[in-house]
Amino acid sequence: MKPSGTWGQRLAQNAWKQLLLAVFTVLCLFPVYYLFATAFKSEGEYLRNLFGLPLKPVVGNFLTVFRGRRFLLWFLNSIILTSGSVAASLVIALFAAFAFAKMRFRGRDAILSVILTLMIVPPVVMVIPLFKIMIALHILNTYPSVILIYAGLTLPFSIYMLASFFRTIPGAIIDSARMDGCRDIRVLRSIAVPLSGPAVVTIILVNALWVWNELLIAVIFLQKDELKTLMVGLTIFKSRYNLDIPVTMAGLALATVPMLALYFAGQKYFVKGLVAGAVK
């Protein structure tokens, strides 16, 4: 009787856990469902049926979004800035993380500690110094200025993630490559990078999501209308179609598609990358 009672208690605890997880899952996914369901409704159907599935799906809302050339321009700006900043941050982080993880030099741990502390510094406190620097360099209101800022802000996390992963690579492999005549750059390119796929994918996903959704830097450093990012442009778009909720939702749905596609493309590596370096 005692074992059955214990088994019953475990079953009840597992049932509560599963129920709690189901509730949290619904709460997380409901905004996404509401976004895409509303995007395919007409304005009249939306007023009659706020939360249900679209009975007569329409694509006119998306056509309305695409009629405005500025939306496509904002979309292109976001792709350029996200791709450029993520690529620059990743390349620099690969070299820096390999040096911190597999090379010995004076002040290595101190420098790494300083870099990691930058992860807790909010970007808003660096806006004024960065603004003055960009003015001095005469690159304000240009792609390179924002790409440099985004790459710099995402660099500490990228270095931390890759350095943690590189430390898990057995030293015997690195030493064998060096004994065969491989220089450090060859070791990084031929051994470390191929083995760090999960960590690289995780960095790309996390940094791309942050840059794509970032608003503060884009508003301050890209003041020309033709340089606005999609997140900045959506604030203008929302005010223009404030009374037409389905059109607004269509614009927001289009803004989420690239990040959803990127996540689903790399999701099998994402969890592996998150725990990379956790266990030696």
N, C-alpha and C positions, 0 to 999 in steps of 0.2 A: 504493500500500500504506500509505503514511503517513497519508493522510486517513482511510482505512478504520479504521486502528488508533485514530486520535483519536476517530472516531465510535463505535467499540466501547467505548473508555474512558468517553465521555460517557454512552453507553447504560447501562453498568454502574453509573456513579455515580448516574444517575437512578433506576435500579432499586433501589439501596440506599436512596436518599432516600424513594422511594415505600414501600418495605418498612418503613422506620423510622417514617414517618408513619402507616402502617397499624397498626403495633404500638402506638403512642401513642394512636391513636384507639380501639382495642379496650380499652386500659387505662383510658381516660377514660369510655367508654360502658358498660363491664361493670358497675360499681356501679349505674348507672341500670337496666340490664336486670335485674340481680339483685333490685333493690328492687321493681320492678313485677311481675316473674315470681313472686316469693315472695308478694306481696300477694294473688294470685289462687289460691294453693294452700291446701289444707286442711292441718291440722297433721300428719296422717299422711303425706300426699303429700310435704310438705316434708322430713320425716325420711327418706323413701325416695329422694327425688329432689331433692338440694340445689340443683343448678345448672341443671337442665333446665327446659324450658318446662312450664307446668302442663298435665297431660294432661286433667284435668277441672276447668276453671276454676270458681271459686266466688266469690260476691259477699258471702258471709256475713261475711267479715272487715270489709268496709266498713260493713255494717249494725251490727256490734258497735261499731265506732268511733262511728257516728252515734247509737247508743243513749245514749251519755253526753252529756248536755246541755253539760257543761263543754267538750267538744271544740269544739262549735259556738261557744260563748262565746269561747274562746281564738282561734278562727279570726276571729271578728268583731273582737276587740280588735286583732289583727295588721293587719287590713285598715284599721281606723280610724287606727291609729298610722302605718302605712306611707303611706297616702294623704295624711294631714294633714301629715306631716313632709316628704314629697317635694314636695308642692304649695307649702308655705311656703318651703322652700329654693330651689325653682325661681323663684318670683316675686321673692324678694329678690336672687337671683343675676342675674336678667335686668337689673334696674335697676343693680346694682353693676357688672356686667361691661360694660354699655354705657357707664357713666361712665368706667371705667378705660380702655376701648378707644377711645372717640370723643370724649371731653371733656377739656379741659385745665384743670388746677387744681394748686395748689401741693401738693407732697408726694404726687402721684399714684403715681409709681413706688415710693416708699418704703412707702406704705400697702399697695400690692399685694404687695410683697415680704414684708411682715409677714404678710399674710393667707395667702400661699402657704406660708410656713414652718409654719403651723399644720397642714398636711397630714401632716407627719411626727411630730406629737405624738400619742402613743398615748392613746386615751380613758381608760385606767385611771388615768393620773396626774391627771385632772381630776375623778375621781369624788367625792372628799371636798369640794373647793370647791363643786362643783355641788350636792352633797347639802345643804350648809349654806345655799346660796342658795335652794334650793327650800323648805327649812324656814322660812327668813326670809320668803319670799313666801307661805307657807301654801298651797302647791299640790303638796306631796308626795303621792304616791299618787293622782294625777289624770292624765288624758290630756294636758292642756296642758303639764305639766312635761316629760314624755317627748318630746312633739312638738317642744318648743323645743330640747331637748338634741339630738335627732336632726337637726333642721334646722340647728343650729349646727355639728354635727360634719361634716355633708355639704356645708356651704356653701363652704369653701375650694376643694374639687375642682370644684364647680359653677361658681364664679366663674372659676376657671382655664380650664375648658373653654369657657365662653361667651365670655370675653374673647379667647381665642385665635381663636375663630370670627369674632367681630365685627371683629377686625383685618383679616380677609380681605375684608370688604365694601369695595368701592371708595369712597374718600372723595368722589369726584365725585357719587355717588348721594346721599350724606348732605348734601353742600353744596347740591345742586340742590333737595332737599326743604326745606332751611332757607331758601333764597332764595325759595321759593314760599310762605313764611310758616308752615311747620310748626315747631312747638316740638319740643324733644328728646323729650318723652313721646310725641308723635305719630310722630316718626321711629322710635322704638323699637317702637311698636305696629304701625305700618303697613309698615315696611321691614325692620327688623332681625329682629323675631320671625318673620315669614313666611319669611325666608331662612335661619333658623337651625333648621329642622326636624330635620335629622340630629343636631345637637349636643343639642337639647332631648330627643330620644328617647333618645340615649345616656345623658344625665344621669338621666332617669327610670328607665331600666333598671338602671344601676349603683347608684344610690341606693336604689331600691326593693329590689333584691336584698340590699344590705347591711343595711338596716333590718329587712327580713323575717327575716333570719337572726341578727340581733344578740341577744345573750343577757345580757351583763354589765349594761348599763343597765336592761334590763327587769327583771332580778332585784332590783336594788337600789332602783329608784325606783317599782316597782309591786309592793308587798308584799301587797296584798289579793288574795284568791283570784279574785274576780270581775274583776280587772283584768289577770290574767296573759296574756301573749302566747302564741302557738302554740308557739314554740320553748321557752319555759319550761314550758308545759303538757306538751309531749312528753316532757320528762324525768320528769314524774310518771306520764305514760301508759306510758312504757317500763318503769318499775319495777313498775307494776301488772300489765302483761302480759309480764313478763320471760321467762316460760316459753313463751308463745305467740308465736313469732316472726312468723308470717304476719299476725296482728292488728297487731303493732307496725309491720310493714312497710306495712300498709294505711294506718295513721295517718301514717307518714312520706311515703307516696306522695301522700296528699291534701294534705300540707303543701307539696309541690313543684309541684302543678298550677298554682296562680296564677302563680308565677314563670315556669314553662314557657310558659304561655299568653301572658304579657306579653312574653316574649322572642320567641316566634314571631310575635306581632303586629307587633313593631317591628324584626325582624332585618334587613330590607333597608336600614334607615337606620342600623343599629348600626355597621357597618364604616365608613360615610361619616363618622359622628360621631366615631369614634375617631381618624381622621386629620384632622379638621377643624382648620384653623389650622397644619397641618404645613408646607404650602407656600403661599406668597403668590403 
